[in-house]
Amino acid sequence: MLQPYNITLHVYAENPQEAEELETALRDFVVSKYNQRVYPRAAALTDMVKRYGNSPIVNNFIQ
């Protein structure tokens, strides 16, 4: 059975507002998917990061 969990992670940011914007964007993403009846499971998000985290598109975007 799926249960909601809170996680904490550290990111690099220029200021606290950037980190807060990321937190808000991630929360909004999860809530939006949930409202579409698409449940953002931890295992699926982990797989997404592992598969696409090193793609050139992602690397260029996050630099």
WOFENLIN-V998209 format. One record per residue. N is the residue number from 0. RES is the residue in one small letter. PHI is phi in whole degrees, 0 to 359 (NA if undefined). OMEGA is omega as a letter, one per 20 degrees, with the letter a starting at -180 (NA if undefined). NEAR is the number of other ideal C-beta (glycine too) atoms within 8 Angstrom. Layout:
n: [N:N]
res: [RES:RES]
phi: [PHI:PHI]
omega: [OMEGA:OMEGA]
near: [NEAR:NEAR]
//
This chain:
n: [0:1:2:3:4:5:6:7:8:9:10:11:12:13:14:15:16:17:18:19:20:21:22:23:24:25:26:27:28:29:30:31:32:33:34:35:36:37:38:39:40:41:42:43:44:45:46:47:48:49:50:51:52:53:54:55:56:57:58:59:60:61:62]
res: [m:l:q:p:y:n:i:t:l:h:v:y:a:e:n:p:q:e:a:e:e:l:e:t:a:l:r:d:f:v:v:s:k:y:n:q:r:v:y:p:r:a:a:a:l:t:d:m:v:k:r:y:g:n:s:p:i:v:n:n:f:i:q]
phi: [NA:287:232:282:229:262:234:235:218:256:229:272:212:287:199:300:297:299:295:295:296:298:301:295:297:294:298:298:300:297:295:299:296:301:294:271:63:250:268:286:288:303:297:290:294:299:299:300:294:295:286:249:296:254:289:303:298:295:300:293:291:270:286]
omega: [r:r:r:r:r:r:r:r:a:r:r:r:r:a:a:a:r:r:r:r:r:r:r:a:r:r:r:r:a:a:r:r:r:r:r:a:r:a:a:a:r:a:a:r:r:r:r:a:r:a:a:a:a:r:r:r:r:a:r:a:a:r:NA]
near: [2:5:4:4:5:4:4:4:4:3:6:2:8:3:6:6:6:9:10:8:8:10:8:8:8:8:8:8:9:9:8:8:10:10:6:6:5:6:7:9:7:6:6:8:9:8:8:8:8:7:6:8:7:5:7:5:6:10:9:7:6:5:4]
//
